[in-house]
Amino acid sequence: MPFMHIRTRFAPSPTGFIHLGNLRSALYPWAFARHNQGDFILRIEDTDLERSTQEAVDVIIEGMAWLGLDLDEGPIYQMQRIDRYREVIQQMVDAGLAYPCYMSEAELNQLREQQMTNKEKPRYNGLWRPEPGKTLPAIPEGVLPVIRFKNPIGGSVIWEDAVKGQIEISNDELDDLVIARPDGTPTYNFCVVVDDLDMKITHVIRGDDHVNNTPRQINIMRALNGTPPVYAHLPTVLNDAGEKMSKRNGAMSVRDYQKAGYLPEAILNYLARLGWSHGDAEIFTKEQFVDWFDLESLGRSPAQHNPEKLLWLNHQYIQNADVGRLAEATKPFAHQLGIDTERGPDFVQVVGLLKDRANTLLEIAEGAKLFYSPAPCHSSEQIAANIPEAVAPALKDLIDALRNSEPSKEAYGAAFKQVLAKHQLKMPALAMPVRYALFATTQTPAIDSVLVVLGKDEAIQRLTKVVL
């Protein structure tokens, strides 16, 4: 469709929790709009007043901004469009496309029970639907009506879903949908149609839990002389146990991933592959994803969340990240751990040393504590247990060799080799005591790199304490 100006939307309900499956429903319409130089709109479907909160809205907006899903329009709030919905409802009633229904909740429940007893599908029976020659019941006193849409009778709703292929639903399966409650507030399926029409949405890319809503929305849209958009219903995202991803099933929120130290580009890359593919490409930039994205490459099978794959992907992005940018991203995590990054070794150097071994920014920050903690105070018993007396002469020689070395990884490596050769020792026999002397642990990155980051003077000072 080269002449169509593409307009897509993400329309979440702000009910307090947004997980990766939700964000995927934002990523794909965003990518489709960007690929086609179209518009991407954020619409907040907040008509559920009991469950909608501003905090939930903030989480949605922050999560999208974190991933770099920029908006062309929005956020647009449905509650701010109530007058528009009521205007359209009145127009539909005046045109005979909708009608007031005075059936009470008790009567409706009784009808459903009877239908279920008769093994019929529970549905509204059209009691108040006006038809030529039909006499409607007397309007009961003191009952506020709902407004129902006059769904077409007979025939089918047919659409070509961009993911699922052709879908056909018989109109006989659909009863007359309530489009306004007794207090006049419009219902979800009605608001969606008016919004999509007013906002000129061309493509609706959303989860397949909305498939059952689609025939109703198409019928309302056609009644309003609108052209239905192209629908693409995405298969469900399952958790690692094979269940639908949800808060109840242990899904992490977007904020949880931020707090755990995941990079947004790794999350975006991972989400892109949860139901879409481009050949064998596993790791790609946001720009590549936009360039490659099309609806034809969306998968038809449910995607399964794999936490290990996400962690691996995050590790790849950390390994290959610009170290200066990575250090800036890691600083908040370091500060949370009480690390003063302005005092002590250069933080960029520290991050450069640790990044190849880390899966998350939090792991980098935790590793950095080693370099910003005070020099350890070893007791004589600890020194005896961790620094063999036979190694002490080699340690003394190493101190002298370091003192005479250039402050570089290569020079420190050469100093170690010189001392090892002189004392006929293997590297672990010397490196382990050095690590313990410096940090009171034997677990550190490569010792020559550690010396560069810690600084020659500080290292010599710490080593001297255990051999003199």
C-alpha positions in Angstrom: 0.0 0.0 0.0 2.5 2.6 -1.2 0.1 5.5 -1.1 -1.4 4.9 2.3 -0.1 7.0 5.2 0.4 4.4 7.9 -1.0 5.2 11.4 -0.7 2.7 14.2 -1.5 2.8 17.9 -0.7 1.3 21.2 -3.7 1.4 23.5 -3.0 -0.1 26.9 -5.3 0.0 30.0 -3.5 1.7 32.9 -4.2 -0.9 35.6 -0.8 -1.0 37.4 1.4 -3.6 35.7 3.1 -3.7 32.3 5.2 -6.7 31.5 7.3 -7.7 28.4 4.3 -9.2 26.6 2.5 -5.8 26.9 5.5 -3.9 25.7 5.8 -6.2 22.6 2.3 -5.0 21.7 3.8 -1.5 21.7 7.0 -2.4 19.9 5.5 -3.9 16.8 3.1 -1.1 15.8 5.9 1.4 16.6 8.3 -0.5 14.3 5.7 -0.8 11.5 5.0 3.0 11.7 8.7 3.8 11.7 9.4 1.4 8.8 6.7 3.0 6.7 7.4 6.7 7.7 4.0 6.7 9.4 2.6 7.8 12.7 2.6 6.0 16.1 0.0 7.1 18.7 -0.3 6.2 22.4 -3.8 6.0 23.6 -4.6 5.4 27.2 -7.8 3.4 27.6 -8.7 4.6 31.1 -12.5 4.2 31.1 -12.2 1.5 33.8 -12.2 4.1 36.6 -11.9 1.6 39.4 -8.7 0.1 38.2 -7.0 2.9 36.2 -4.3 4.9 38.0 -2.0 7.7 37.1 0.9 5.7 38.4 0.2 2.9 35.9 0.1 5.5 33.1 3.5 6.8 34.3 4.9 3.2 34.2 3.7 2.8 30.6 5.1 6.1 29.4 8.4 5.5 31.3 8.8 2.0 29.9 8.2 3.2 26.3 10.6 6.1 26.7 13.2 3.7 28.2 13.0 1.5 25.1 13.1 4.5 22.8 9.6 4.1 21.4 9.0 7.7 20.5 5.5 9.0 19.9 4.0 11.1 17.1 0.8 11.7 19.1 -0.3 11.2 22.6 -0.8 10.1 25.2 -4.5 10.6 24.4 -6.8 9.7 27.3 -10.2 8.2 26.6 -11.7 9.8 29.6 -11.0 13.2 28.0 -13.0 12.1 25.0 -16.3 11.2 26.8 -18.2 14.0 25.2 -17.2 12.8 21.8 -18.4 9.2 22.5 -21.7 10.5 23.8 -22.1 12.6 20.7 -21.6 9.6 18.4 -23.9 7.4 20.6 -26.7 10.0 20.2 -26.1 10.1 16.5 -26.4 6.3 16.3 -29.7 6.3 18.3 -31.1 9.1 16.1 -30.1 7.1 13.0 -31.7 3.9 14.2 -28.3 2.2 14.6 -28.6 1.8 18.3 -31.4 1.8 20.8 -32.2 2.0 24.6 -32.7 -1.3 26.4 -34.5 -1.4 29.7 -33.8 -5.0 30.6 -32.6 -5.0 34.2 -29.5 -6.9 35.4 -31.8 -9.4 37.2 -33.8 -10.1 34.0 -30.7 -10.5 32.0 -29.2 -13.0 34.5 -32.5 -14.9 34.5 -32.5 -15.0 30.7 -28.9 -16.3 30.7 -29.7 -19.0 33.3 -32.6 -20.2 31.2 -30.5 -20.3 28.1 -27.8 -22.3 29.8 -30.4 -24.7 31.2 -31.6 -25.1 27.6 -27.9 -25.6 26.5 -28.1 -22.5 24.4 -25.4 -19.8 24.1 -26.0 -17.1 26.8 -26.9 -13.9 24.9 -29.2 -11.0 24.9 -32.5 -11.9 23.1 -33.3 -8.6 21.4 -36.3 -7.8 23.6 -36.0 -4.0 23.3 -34.6 -4.1 19.7 -37.0 -2.0 17.5 -38.1 -3.7 14.3 -40.8 -2.8 11.8 -44.2 -4.0 13.1 -42.8 -4.9 16.5 -44.5 -3.7 19.7 -41.9 -2.9 22.4 -42.7 -3.5 26.1 -43.9 -0.6 28.2 -40.9 1.4 29.5 -40.6 0.6 33.2 -40.5 3.5 35.7 -37.3 4.5 37.3 -35.0 2.3 35.1 -32.1 3.9 33.3 -31.5 2.1 30.0 -28.3 0.9 28.5 -27.7 1.7 24.8 -27.3 -1.3 22.5 -25.8 -1.4 19.0 -28.1 -3.0 16.4 -25.8 -5.8 15.2 -26.5 -7.0 11.7 -28.7 -10.1 11.5 -27.5 -12.8 9.2 -24.3 -13.0 7.2 -20.8 -13.0 8.5 -18.0 -10.7 9.5 -14.9 -11.6 7.4 -11.5 -10.1 7.6 -8.0 -11.0 6.4 -5.9 -11.0 9.5 -2.2 -10.1 8.8 -1.0 -12.8 11.2 -3.8 -15.4 11.3 -5.1 -15.3 7.8 -8.8 -15.1 6.9 -11.2 -15.1 9.9 -15.0 -15.4 9.6 -17.5 -15.0 12.4 -21.2 -15.4 11.9 -23.4 -12.5 12.9 -25.7 -15.0 14.5 -23.0 -15.5 17.1 -23.1 -11.8 18.1 -25.8 -10.2 20.1 -26.6 -6.5 20.4 -23.6 -5.1 22.2 -24.1 -2.6 25.0 -22.3 0.6 23.9 -23.3 2.8 26.8 -24.0 1.9 30.4 -27.0 3.2 32.4 -25.0 6.2 33.6 -24.1 7.1 30.0 -20.5 6.0 30.1 -19.4 4.3 26.9 -18.1 0.8 26.8 -14.7 -0.4 25.7 -15.5 -1.9 22.3 -17.5 1.2 21.3 -14.7 3.7 22.4 -12.1 1.7 20.5 -14.0 2.1 17.2 -14.6 5.8 17.6 -11.0 6.4 18.5 -9.7 4.3 15.6 -12.0 6.2 13.2 -11.2 9.7 14.6 -7.5 9.0 14.7 -7.5 7.5 11.2 -5.8 4.3 12.4 -4.8 2.1 9.4 -3.3 -0.9 11.2 -4.2 -2.4 14.5 -1.4 -4.6 15.8 -2.4 -6.2 19.1 -2.6 -9.4 21.1 -4.9 -12.2 19.9 -7.0 -11.9 23.1 -8.7 -9.2 21.1 -9.8 -11.4 18.2 -13.2 -12.0 19.7 -13.7 -8.2 19.9 -12.8 -7.6 16.3 -16.1 -8.7 14.6 -18.1 -6.4 16.9 -15.7 -3.5 16.3 -15.9 -4.1 12.5 -19.7 -4.0 12.5 -19.8 -0.8 14.5 -17.2 0.8 12.3 -19.1 -0.1 9.1 -22.3 1.2 10.7 -20.5 4.5 11.1 -19.4 4.4 7.4 -15.8 3.8 8.4 -13.3 1.4 6.7 -11.9 -1.2 9.1 -8.1 -1.0 9.6 -5.8 -3.9 8.8 -5.8 -6.2 11.8 -2.7 -8.2 12.9 -3.4 -10.3 16.0 -0.2 -11.4 17.8 0.0 -14.8 19.4 0.2 -14.8 23.2 3.5 -14.6 25.0 3.9 -17.5 27.4 6.1 -17.5 30.5 9.0 -20.0 30.9 6.5 -22.5 32.4 4.3 -22.3 29.2 1.5 -20.3 30.9 0.2 -17.0 29.6 2.5 -14.2 30.8 0.9 -12.2 33.6 1.6 -10.7 37.0 -0.1 -13.7 38.6 2.2 -16.1 36.9 5.3 -14.3 38.1 6.1 -12.0 35.2 8.5 -9.2 35.9 7.4 -5.6 35.3 9.4 -3.3 33.0 10.6 -1.4 36.1 11.9 -4.7 37.5 14.1 -5.1 34.5 15.4 -1.6 34.8 16.1 -2.1 38.5 17.9 -5.4 37.7 20.3 -3.6 35.4 19.2 -4.7 31.9 20.0 -2.5 29.0 17.0 -1.1 27.0 18.6 -2.1 23.7 18.9 -5.7 24.9 15.2 -5.7 26.0 14.1 -4.3 22.7 16.2 -6.8 20.7 14.8 -9.6 22.8 11.2 -8.4 22.5 11.5 -8.1 18.7 12.4 -11.8 18.5 9.3 -12.8 20.6 7.2 -13.5 17.6 9.1 -11.9 14.7 12.3 -13.0 12.9 14.5 -11.9 10.1 16.4 -14.9 8.7 18.8 -16.1 11.4 19.5 -12.7 12.9 19.7 -12.9 16.7 21.4 -9.6 17.6 20.6 -6.4 15.8 20.3 -2.7 16.4 17.0 -0.8 16.7 17.7 0.7 13.3 18.1 -2.7 11.7 14.9 -3.9 13.3 13.0 -1.0 11.9 14.5 -1.4 8.5 13.7 -5.1 8.4 10.3 -5.1 10.1 7.2 -6.2 8.2 3.9 -7.9 9.1 4.6 -10.9 6.9 7.5 -12.0 9.2 5.3 -12.1 12.3 5.0 -15.6 13.7 1.7 -17.5 14.2 2.7 -19.6 17.2 2.8 -18.4 20.8 6.2 -17.1 21.8 7.8 -18.3 25.0 9.7 -16.1 27.4 13.2 -17.4 28.1 14.9 -15.6 31.0 18.2 -17.3 30.2 18.2 -16.1 26.6 17.4 -12.5 27.8 20.2 -12.6 30.3 22.6 -13.9 27.6 21.5 -11.2 25.2 22.0 -8.5 27.9 25.5 -9.9 28.4 26.3 -9.6 24.7 25.2 -5.9 24.7 27.2 -5.1 27.9 30.3 -6.8 26.4 30.0 -4.7 23.2 28.9 -1.4 24.7 30.9 1.8 24.6 32.6 1.7 28.0 32.0 5.4 28.7 28.3 5.1 28.1 28.2 1.9 30.1 29.9 3.6 33.0 27.3 6.3 33.0 24.5 3.7 32.9 26.1 1.8 35.8 26.7 4.8 38.1 23.1 4.8 39.6 23.5 1.2 40.5 26.9 1.9 42.1 25.5 4.8 44.1 22.7 2.6 45.4 25.4 0.3 46.7 27.1 3.2 48.5 30.0 3.5 46.1 31.4 7.0 45.7 32.5 6.8 42.0 34.2 10.2 42.3 36.7 8.9 45.0 39.1 6.1 44.1 39.9 4.6 40.7 38.6 6.0 37.4 35.1 4.5 37.2 35.3 4.1 33.4 38.4 1.9 33.9 36.7 -0.1 36.5 33.6 -0.8 34.3 35.9 -1.6 31.4 37.6 -4.2 33.5 34.4 -5.8 34.8 32.0 -5.6 31.8 33.2 -8.8 30.0 32.3 -10.9 33.0 28.9 -9.3 33.8 25.4 -10.1 32.8 23.7 -6.9 34.2 24.7 -3.4 35.2 24.0 -4.4 38.8 26.6 -7.1 38.5 29.1 -4.6 37.3 28.3 -2.3 40.2 28.6 -5.2 42.7 32.0 -6.0 41.2 33.1 -2.4 41.5 32.7 -2.5 45.2 36.1 -4.2 45.3 37.9 -1.1 44.1 36.1 1.4 46.3 36.2 -0.4 49.6 38.9 0.6 52.2 42.1 -1.3 52.1 41.6 -4.6 54.1 43.1 -4.9 57.6 44.5 -8.4 57.8 45.2 -10.1 61.1 48.4 -12.1 61.4 46.3 -15.3 61.4 44.7 -14.3 58.1 48.0 -13.5 56.5 49.4 -16.9 57.7 46.4 -18.7 56.3 46.3 -17.1 52.9 49.9 -16.0 52.2 52.3 -18.9 52.6 55.6 -17.9 54.2 57.4 -19.5 51.3 55.8 -16.9 48.9 56.9 -13.9 51.0 60.3 -13.5 49.2 58.5 -13.5 45.9 56.0 -10.9 47.1 58.9 -8.7 48.2 60.5 -9.0 44.8 57.2 -8.3 43.1 56.8 -5.1 45.1 60.2 -3.9 43.9 59.5 -5.0 40.3 56.2 -3.1 40.3 57.8 0.0 41.8 60.2 0.0 38.8 57.5 -0.8 36.2 55.6 1.5 33.9 51.9 1.7 34.9 50.6 -0.6 32.2 49.0 -4.0 31.9 52.0 -5.2 29.8 54.6 -3.9 32.2 52.8 -5.5 35.2 52.5 -8.8 33.3 56.3 -8.7 32.6 57.0 -8.0 36.3 55.0 -11.1 37.3 56.9 -13.2 34.8 60.2 -12.0 36.0 59.4 -12.8 39.6 57.8 -16.2 38.8 60.9 -17.2 36.8 63.3 -16.1 39.6 61.4 -18.1 42.3 60.3 -20.9 40.0 56.6 -20.5 40.8 53.4 -21.0 38.9 51.2 -18.0 38.3 48.4 -19.1 40.8 51.0 -19.5 43.6 51.8 -15.8 43.4 48.6 -14.3 42.0 46.3 -15.8 44.7 48.3 -14.3 47.6 48.5 -10.9 45.8 44.7 -10.9 45.3 44.2 -11.7 49.0 46.6 -9.0 50.0 45.0 -6.4 47.8 41.3 -7.2 48.5 41.0 -10.0 51.1 39.5 -12.2 48.4 41.0 -14.6 45.8 38.3 -13.9 43.3 39.2 -10.9 41.0 39.6 -10.2 37.3 43.0 -10.7 35.7 45.6 -9.5 38.2 47.6 -7.3 35.7 44.4 -5.5 34.7 43.4 -5.1 38.4 46.7 -3.5 39.2 46.2 -0.9 36.4 42.8 0.0 37.8 43.7 0.1 41.4 46.8 2.1 40.7 50.5 1.3 41.4 51.0 3.3 44.5 47.8 1.9 46.2 48.7 -1.7 45.2 52.3 -1.4 46.5 51.0 0.1 49.8 48.6 -2.8 50.3 51.1 -5.5 49.4 53.8 -3.9 51.7 51.4 -4.3 54.7 51.4 -8.1 54.5 55.1 -8.7 53.9 56.8 -6.3 56.3 
